[in-house]
Amino acid sequence: MRTRPVALAALAAVALVAPAAPAAAAPHESSPIDAILARMTLPQKVGQLFTAYVYGNDANTPSPADAAMNRRQYGVDTPAEVVQKYHLGGVVYFAWTNSLQNPRQIATLSNGLQAASSGVPLTISTDQEHGVVSRMPAPATQFPGGMALGAGRNPADAYRTGRVTGTELRAVGINQAWAPVADVNVNPANPVIGVRSFGSDPGLVAALTASQVLGFQHGANTSAAAKHFPGHGDTATDSHTGLPVISHSREEWRRVDAPPFRAAIAAGVDAIMSAHIVVPALDPAGDPATLSRPIITGLLRGELGYRGVIVTDSLEMAAVRQKYGDDRVPVLALKAGVDMLLMPQNMQVAYDSVLGAVASGELTEARVDESVRRILTLKQKHGLLTWTPVDPATAERSVGSPEHLRVAQAVTDHTVTAVRNDAGLLPWSGAGEKILVTGWNSSATNNVAALAGALGATPLVTNLPDDQKIAEAVAAASTRDLTVVLTNRAGDTTVTDPGARQQKLVKALVATGRPVVVVAVRDPYDLAYLPGVSTYLATYGYTGVSMRSLARVLRGDAPPRGRLPVAIPGLYPYGHGLSW
């Protein structure tokens, strides 16, 4: 196997940009941790195992609507009271909980929650993968997501992404990132991972996973979590809504799925997140990996030798709740070997079930202590056992700083991939000629307008167009010298685009005979569903930074540097990419 060389190569690739890793304390040598454990009650220990979300933009004065949500979910009004009621070990932030509005607000919320914690400071976390999963709002620096970094092939870029992201998270009091994604995306139809993955090659994914772990942890003192073990890259089912079954043999798992996790472990990753997937070759019992002792303890702890924190994916997801009730899931996860329980469906039920399992003897207090010790060790490693408030004014200066934005643009400039240029349209050098930018648009990033602005073009948003909108786009294209049409998962006619409207739009535009460039702004596989397209690029994302890089490539101000980190089945192999 090449997993060890891959891990070492990943570490070597960032040696020039990563400071030396601090030596980790052996678990039972830490007297501060022993002292904390000795004074904790069992309810406090059990609380340390849980990470939950809370509603409100302030720890003590949420809006009436957020207070009502907290009351319905937890029986108390404020985020601070939720933390205190359950002795929470961690809190996770989302936009829909109103936790993430702007740097000053986030920093103030973090300070308030930490002040409410009883004796042991919190891990405060969020999903900041970048690309399609990016929780921090503007003005936070936006990087391209995993598959774009895979196209760039540069471990140093993965490191810089982790370092800058971690620095901005720490500035607002977030000390734990649920990133990077270590899944190897070998299934083009994967509905839940896709462009979140670095690619389909285990060696590439391993190298970039290790580099990003180092960027977060050593570059920014922010805890990282590699996800989703044992590997979520070959599924056609979304674990948020169903229970995926992975058909990989044990040998395939070792060859395809395991290398990125081995590399993350070699890089010293603080946490590994489990997947709610069934892998019969790894555990024939049919339990999701999160609840599987053969997978969590046997493989991750045993075969891979991992000694850090194991965290569940969200326990609200359908896949982990399909076979067992909400009172059993947390207990079974702990029995499997998990340490941290993320977002239980019913906090009171989950909390009581763990306490009840200890009371009945199904779990021992020593087993709880084992997980609490790992969590406290993670907190100690990042200086969280002696918490200091963050400065909201400093947060405002750090988040989205000019230097961070320059790094993000430089990284993104390495990722745009030119796949096909059969008509020789690109680079487009027509000075003063009229350009139309149309197609799919995100209301969050306004990518059509962003690209049009960068090109000096006319924007026309069509999204999933009806016949009238297609006719409008065709009429506009017939009076332009060039049309750039953006697509998003145009081949997914089950969920994303049930009427295949994007395919119809592209066909109609190509039929005009006018120059057309198609750009996939999410999955690069769209070309397989778009016959007749002679010019095709992939950006793997649709944020402003990706649109600016795309505009430079289209104009010839920069060459396309990306190479496909996955194959486009039947058309182009892994590693293909043009330049000019």
C-alpha positions in Angstrom: 0.0 0.0 0.0 1.1 3.6 -0.6 -0.8 5.2 2.2 2.2 5.9 4.4 4.3 7.5 1.5 1.2 9.6 0.6 0.9 10.9 4.1 4.6 11.7 4.3 4.4 13.3 0.9 1.6 15.5 2.1 3.6 16.6 5.1 6.7 17.3 3.0 4.7 19.3 0.5 3.8 21.9 3.1 7.0 21.8 5.0 8.0 25.3 3.8 4.7 26.9 4.9 3.8 24.9 8.0 5.5 25.5 11.3 6.7 22.6 13.3 3.9 20.7 15.1 3.9 21.0 18.8 4.4 17.7 20.7 1.1 16.2 21.8 0.7 15.4 25.5 0.2 11.7 26.3 -3.5 11.3 27.4 -2.8 10.3 31.0 0.1 12.8 31.7 -2.0 15.9 31.8 -2.6 16.9 35.4 -5.0 19.8 34.5 -7.2 17.2 32.7 -7.0 14.8 35.7 -8.0 17.7 38.0 -10.9 18.7 35.8 -12.2 15.1 35.5 -11.9 14.6 39.3 -14.2 17.5 40.1 -16.8 16.9 37.4 -20.1 15.2 38.3 -21.5 12.5 36.0 -24.1 14.9 34.5 -21.3 17.4 33.7 -19.2 14.6 32.1 -22.1 13.5 30.0 -22.8 17.1 28.9 -19.2 17.3 27.6 -20.0 14.6 25.1 -22.6 16.7 23.4 -22.3 19.5 20.8 -25.7 21.2 20.0 -26.9 24.2 18.1 -28.7 27.1 19.9 -31.0 29.8 18.5 -30.1 33.5 18.7 -27.5 36.0 17.8 -26.7 36.8 21.4 -26.1 34.4 24.3 -28.4 36.2 26.7 -30.8 38.3 24.7 -32.1 36.4 21.7 -35.1 37.7 19.8 -38.5 36.5 20.9 -38.7 34.1 17.9 -35.3 32.6 18.8 -36.2 32.3 22.5 -39.4 30.5 21.4 -37.3 28.1 19.3 -34.9 27.4 22.3 -37.9 26.9 24.6 -39.4 24.4 22.2 -36.2 22.5 21.6 -34.6 22.7 25.1 -37.1 24.1 27.6 -35.2 27.3 28.2 -35.1 30.7 26.4 -31.5 31.7 25.9 -28.4 30.1 24.3 -26.6 30.6 27.6 -29.3 28.7 29.5 -29.0 25.8 27.1 -25.3 25.6 27.7 -25.8 25.6 31.4 -28.8 23.2 31.5 -26.9 20.4 29.7 -23.3 21.3 30.7 -22.6 21.3 27.0 -19.1 20.5 25.7 -19.7 22.3 22.4 -21.9 24.5 20.3 -22.2 24.5 16.6 -23.2 27.6 14.5 -25.5 27.8 11.5 -27.0 30.7 9.7 -30.5 29.3 10.3 -30.0 29.5 14.0 -29.0 33.2 13.6 -25.6 32.4 15.0 -23.7 33.8 12.0 -24.5 37.3 10.9 -21.3 39.4 11.0 -17.9 39.2 12.7 -18.7 41.5 15.7 -22.0 39.6 16.4 -20.3 36.2 16.1 -17.5 37.2 18.4 -19.9 38.6 21.0 -22.0 35.5 20.8 -19.0 33.3 21.3 -17.8 35.3 24.3 -21.3 35.1 25.9 -21.5 31.3 25.4 -18.0 30.8 26.8 -18.9 32.9 29.9 -21.9 30.7 30.4 -20.0 27.4 30.3 -19.6 25.7 33.7 -16.0 25.2 34.4 -14.8 23.8 31.0 -14.8 26.2 28.0 -16.7 25.1 24.9 -15.6 23.9 21.5 -17.5 26.2 19.1 -17.7 24.9 15.6 -19.1 25.3 12.2 -18.9 23.7 8.7 -16.5 25.9 6.8 -15.4 23.6 4.0 -15.8 26.4 1.4 -17.5 25.9 -1.9 -21.0 24.6 -1.6 -20.7 24.2 2.2 -19.6 27.5 3.6 -21.3 28.8 6.7 -19.4 32.1 7.5 -21.1 35.0 5.9 -19.6 38.1 4.1 -17.2 39.6 4.7 -15.5 36.3 5.5 -12.9 35.2 3.0 -14.3 32.7 0.5 -12.0 30.0 -1.0 -12.9 27.4 -3.6 -14.2 24.1 -2.3 -12.5 20.7 -2.2 -12.8 19.6 -5.8 -11.5 23.0 -7.0 -8.4 22.6 -4.8 -8.1 19.1 -6.3 -8.0 20.6 -9.7 -5.2 22.9 -8.6 -3.1 20.0 -7.4 -1.2 22.1 -4.9 -0.9 21.0 -1.2 0.4 24.4 -0.3 -2.9 25.9 -1.5 -4.8 23.5 0.7 -2.6 24.5 3.6 -3.2 28.2 3.0 -6.9 27.7 2.7 -6.9 26.0 6.1 -4.7 28.6 7.7 -6.6 31.6 6.5 -10.0 30.0 7.3 -8.9 28.9 10.7 -7.5 32.3 11.5 -10.8 34.0 10.7 -12.8 31.4 12.6 -10.6 31.9 15.7 -11.0 35.7 15.4 -14.7 35.3 16.0 -14.4 32.7 18.7 -14.9 29.6 16.6 -12.2 27.1 17.5 -13.3 24.0 15.6 -13.9 23.5 11.9 -15.8 20.5 10.5 -13.3 20.2 7.7 -11.7 18.9 5.6 -13.7 16.4 3.6 -11.6 13.2 3.2 -14.0 11.3 1.1 -12.8 10.0 -2.3 -15.5 10.8 -4.8 -15.5 7.9 -7.1 -19.2 8.0 -7.9 -20.2 10.9 -10.4 -23.9 10.5 -9.2 -23.0 11.1 -5.5 -25.7 13.5 -4.3 -24.1 14.6 -1.0 -20.3 14.7 -1.5 -19.5 15.5 -5.1 -17.5 18.8 -5.3 -17.0 18.8 -1.5 -14.4 16.1 -2.2 -10.9 16.8 -3.4 -11.3 14.3 -6.1 -11.4 10.6 -7.2 -7.7 9.7 -6.6 -6.9 8.4 -3.1 -3.4 9.8 -3.3 -4.5 13.3 -4.2 -7.2 13.4 -1.6 -4.8 12.1 1.0 -2.2 14.8 0.3 -4.7 17.7 0.3 -6.5 16.4 3.4 -3.3 16.2 5.3 -2.2 19.7 4.1 -5.5 21.3 5.1 -5.4 19.7 8.5 -2.0 21.3 9.0 -3.2 24.6 7.8 -6.1 24.6 10.3 -4.3 23.2 13.3 -0.7 24.3 13.0 -1.3 27.4 10.9 -4.2 28.8 12.9 -4.5 26.8 16.1 -8.0 25.7 15.0 -9.2 22.2 15.5 -9.9 20.2 12.3 -12.0 17.2 11.6 -11.5 14.8 8.7 -14.8 13.4 7.5 -16.8 11.1 6.8 -15.2 7.9 8.1 -15.0 5.2 6.7 -15.6 7.0 3.4 -18.7 8.6 1.8 -17.4 8.9 -1.7 -19.2 6.1 -3.5 -22.9 6.5 -2.8 -25.9 7.5 -4.8 -28.0 8.1 -1.6 -27.9 11.3 0.5 -27.5 10.2 4.2 -29.5 13.3 5.2 -32.6 11.6 3.8 -31.8 7.9 3.5 -29.3 5.2 4.5 -26.6 4.7 1.9 -25.1 1.3 1.4 -21.5 1.2 0.2 -20.5 -2.0 -1.8 -16.8 -1.7 -1.5 -14.9 -4.8 -0.4 -12.5 -4.6 2.5 -9.6 -4.5 0.1 -11.3 -1.7 -1.9 -11.8 0.2 1.3 -8.1 -0.1 2.2 -7.1 1.0 -1.3 -9.7 3.8 -2.1 -11.3 5.1 1.1 -8.7 4.6 3.9 -5.7 6.6 2.5 -7.0 10.1 3.2 -7.8 9.1 6.8 -4.4 7.6 7.3 -2.9 10.8 6.0 -5.0 12.9 8.3 -4.0 10.8 11.3 -0.3 11.1 10.3 -0.8 14.9 10.2 -2.2 14.8 13.7 -5.9 15.5 13.0 -7.8 16.4 16.2 -11.1 14.8 15.2 -12.5 12.3 12.7 -16.2 12.5 11.9 -18.1 9.3 11.3 -20.5 8.7 8.4 -24.0 7.3 8.6 -23.5 4.7 6.0 -23.6 0.9 5.9 -20.6 -1.0 4.6 -21.4 -4.7 4.7 -17.9 -5.8 4.0 -16.7 -3.9 7.1 -19.7 -4.8 9.3 -22.2 -7.3 8.1 -24.7 -6.4 10.9 -26.1 -3.6 8.7 -25.6 -0.8 11.3 -24.5 2.6 10.1 -20.8 3.2 10.7 -21.5 5.7 13.4 -23.1 2.9 15.5 -20.7 0.1 14.4 -18.1 -1.1 16.9 -16.3 -3.1 14.2 -15.8 0.1 12.1 -15.3 2.7 14.8 -13.2 0.7 17.3 -12.1 -2.2 15.1 -10.9 -0.2 12.0 -10.5 3.4 13.1 -9.0 2.8 16.5 -7.5 -0.6 15.8 -6.3 -0.9 12.2 -5.6 2.8 11.6 -4.4 3.4 15.2 -6.3 6.6 15.7 -6.2 8.0 19.3 -8.0 11.4 18.9 -11.6 12.4 19.2 -14.2 10.6 17.1 -17.3 12.7 16.5 -20.6 11.6 14.9 -22.1 13.4 11.9 -25.4 15.1 12.9 -27.6 12.8 14.8 -30.6 14.5 13.3 -29.9 12.9 9.9 -32.3 10.2 8.7 -29.7 7.6 8.0 -28.6 7.2 11.7 -32.2 7.2 13.0 -33.7 4.7 10.5 -32.9 1.5 12.5 -32.9 2.8 16.1 -34.8 5.3 18.2 -33.5 8.6 19.4 -33.0 7.2 22.9 -30.7 4.4 21.6 -28.6 6.2 19.0 -26.4 8.2 21.4 -25.8 5.1 23.6 -25.0 2.9 20.7 -22.6 5.5 19.3 -20.7 5.6 22.5 -20.6 1.8 22.7 -19.2 1.7 19.2 -16.3 4.0 20.3 -17.5 7.5 19.4 -16.6 10.4 21.8 -18.5 13.4 20.7 -22.3 13.4 19.9 -23.3 16.1 17.4 -26.7 17.6 17.2 -29.0 15.0 18.7 -32.6 15.1 17.4 -33.9 15.5 21.0 -31.4 16.8 23.4 -33.3 15.9 26.5 -33.9 12.3 25.4 -30.3 11.9 24.3 -28.9 13.3 27.5 -31.2 11.2 29.7 -30.5 8.1 27.7 -26.7 8.3 28.3 -27.2 9.0 32.0 -29.7 6.1 32.1 -27.2 3.8 30.3 -24.6 4.5 33.0 -27.2 4.0 35.8 -28.2 0.6 34.3 -24.6 -0.5 33.7 -24.9 -0.6 29.9 -22.2 2.1 29.9 -19.7 2.5 32.7 -18.6 5.9 34.0 -15.1 4.8 33.1 -16.2 4.6 29.5 -17.6 8.1 29.7 -14.4 9.3 31.3 -12.4 7.9 28.4 -14.3 10.1 25.9 -14.3 13.1 28.1 -10.6 12.8 28.5 -10.1 12.8 24.7 -12.3 15.9 24.4 -10.5 17.7 27.2 -7.1 16.8 25.6 -8.3 18.4 22.3 -9.3 21.5 24.2 -6.0 21.7 26.0 -4.1 21.3 22.8 -5.7 24.5 21.5 -5.5 26.5 24.7 -9.2 26.2 25.4 -8.9 25.1 29.0 -8.0 28.7 29.9 -10.4 30.7 27.8 -9.7 34.3 26.9 -12.5 36.4 25.3 -12.0 37.4 21.7 -12.0 41.0 20.7 -14.9 41.9 18.4 -13.0 44.9 16.9 -10.1 42.7 16.1 -12.5 40.2 14.5 -13.8 42.9 12.2 -10.3 43.7 11.1 -9.2 40.1 10.6 -12.2 38.6 8.8 -12.0 39.3 5.1 -8.8 41.3 5.4 -7.1 42.4 2.2 -4.3 39.9 2.7 -6.7 37.0 3.1 -8.6 38.1 0.0 -5.4 38.2 -2.0 -4.5 34.6 -0.8 -7.9 33.4 -1.8 -7.8 34.8 -5.3 -4.3 33.4 -5.8 -5.4 30.0 -4.7 -8.6 30.1 -6.9 -6.6 31.2 -10.0 -5.0 27.7 -9.9 -8.3 25.9 -10.2 -10.2 26.8 -13.3 -10.2 23.8 -15.7 -10.5 24.1 -19.5 -11.9 20.8 -20.7 -12.8 21.4 -24.3 -11.9 24.2 -26.7 -12.6 22.5 -30.1 -13.8 25.7 -31.8 -10.8 27.7 -30.7 -13.0 30.3 -29.1 -10.8 30.8 -26.1 -9.1 32.9 -25.0 -11.7 35.5 -26.1 -9.9 38.6 -27.3 -12.8 40.5 -29.0 -12.3 44.0 -27.7 -15.6 45.9 -27.5 -17.6 42.9 -28.5 -20.9 42.1 -26.7 -21.1 39.2 -24.3 -24.1 37.6 -22.7 -23.8 35.7 -19.4 -26.8 33.5 -18.7 -27.8 30.2 -17.0 -27.9 29.0 -13.5 -27.6 31.5 -10.6 -27.3 31.3 -6.9 -29.3 34.0 -5.0 -26.6 33.8 -2.3 -23.6 34.6 -4.6 -25.3 36.2 -7.7 -22.7 34.4 -9.8 -24.3 35.4 -13.1 -24.0 39.1 -12.3 -20.6 38.6 -10.8 -19.2 37.0 -13.9 -21.0 39.5 -16.1 -19.5 42.4 -14.1 -16.0 40.9 -14.4 -16.4 40.5 -18.2 -18.3 43.8 -18.9 -21.1 41.6 -20.1 -24.9 41.6 -20.0 -26.4 39.3 -17.3 -29.6 37.2 -17.9 -30.5 34.8 -15.1 -32.5 31.8 -16.3 -31.8 29.2 -13.5 -34.1 26.2 -14.5 -35.8 28.0 -17.4 -39.2 27.4 -18.8 -39.8 27.6 -22.6 -40.4 31.4 -22.4 -37.2 32.0 -20.6 -35.2 29.8 -23.0 -36.7 31.8 -25.9 -35.6 35.0 -24.1 -32.1 33.7 -23.7 -31.9 32.6 -27.4 -33.1 36.0 -28.5 -30.5 37.7 -26.4 -27.7 35.4 -27.6 -28.6 36.0 -31.2 -27.5 39.7 -30.8 -24.3 39.0 -28.9 -20.8 38.1 -30.1 -20.4 35.5 -27.3 -22.6 33.7 -24.8 -21.4 32.2 -21.6 -23.9 29.8 -20.1 -23.5 28.5 -16.5 -24.8 25.1 -15.5 -25.2 23.4 -12.1 -25.7 19.6 -12.0 -27.4 19.6 -15.4 -27.3 15.8 -15.5 -29.3 15.5 -12.3 -32.8 15.3 -13.6 -34.1 13.7 -10.5 -33.5 16.4 -7.8 -31.7 19.4 -9.1 -33.3 19.8 -12.5 -36.2 17.4 -12.9 -37.3 18.8 -16.3 -33.8 18.8 -17.8 -34.3 22.5 -18.4 -30.6 23.4 -18.3 -29.9 20.8 -21.0 -32.7 22.3 -23.2 -31.3 25.8 -22.7 -27.8 24.8 -23.7 -29.2 22.9 -26.8 -31.2 25.9 -27.8 -28.2 28.3 -27.4 -25.9 26.0 -29.4 -28.5 25.8 -32.1 -28.3 29.5 -32.7 -24.9 29.0 -34.4 -23.4 31.8 -32.3 -20.3 31.2 -30.2 -21.2 29.6 -26.9 -19.1 28.7 -23.9 -20.5 26.3 -21.3 -19.2 26.5 -17.7 -20.1 23.9 -15.1 -20.1 25.9 -11.8 -20.6 22.8 -9.6 -20.0 19.2 -10.7 -17.7 18.9 -13.8 -19.7 16.0 -15.1 -22.3 18.2 -16.9 -20.6 17.9 -20.3 -21.7 14.3 -20.5 -25.3 15.5 -20.8 -24.7 18.4 -23.2 -24.1 17.1 -26.7 -22.9 19.5 -29.3 -21.0 21.7 -26.9 -17.5 22.6 -28.3 -16.2 24.8 -25.5 -16.5 23.8 -21.9 -14.8 24.8 -18.6 -15.3 23.8 -15.0 -15.0 26.0 -11.9 -16.4 23.5 -9.3 -18.0 26.5 -7.5 -19.9 29.7 -8.0 -18.7 32.2 -5.4 -17.4 35.6 -6.5 -13.7 34.5 -6.2 -14.4 31.6 -8.7 -16.2 33.9 -11.1 -13.3 36.4 -11.1 -10.8 33.6 -11.8 -13.1 32.4 -14.6 -13.3 35.8 -16.2 -9.5 36.1 -16.3 -9.2 32.7 -18.0 -11.9 33.6 -20.6 -10.2 36.9 -21.4 -6.8 35.3 -21.6 -5.5 37.4 -18.7 -4.5 34.2 -17.0 -4.1 30.6 -18.3 -6.4 27.8 -17.1 -4.2 25.9 -14.6 -6.6 23.3 -13.3 -6.8 19.7 -14.3 -9.7 17.4 -13.8 -9.5 15.8 -10.3 -12.2 13.3 -11.5 -12.9 11.7 -14.8 -15.9 12.7 -16.9 -17.1 9.2 -17.8 -16.8 8.3 -21.4 -15.2 11.7 -22.4 -12.2 12.8 -20.5 -9.8 11.1 -18.0 -8.7 12.1 -14.6 -5.9 14.7 -15.0 -7.1 16.2 -18.3 -6.9 19.9 -18.7 -6.1 22.4 -21.5 -4.1 25.7 -21.3 -3.5 28.7 -23.4 
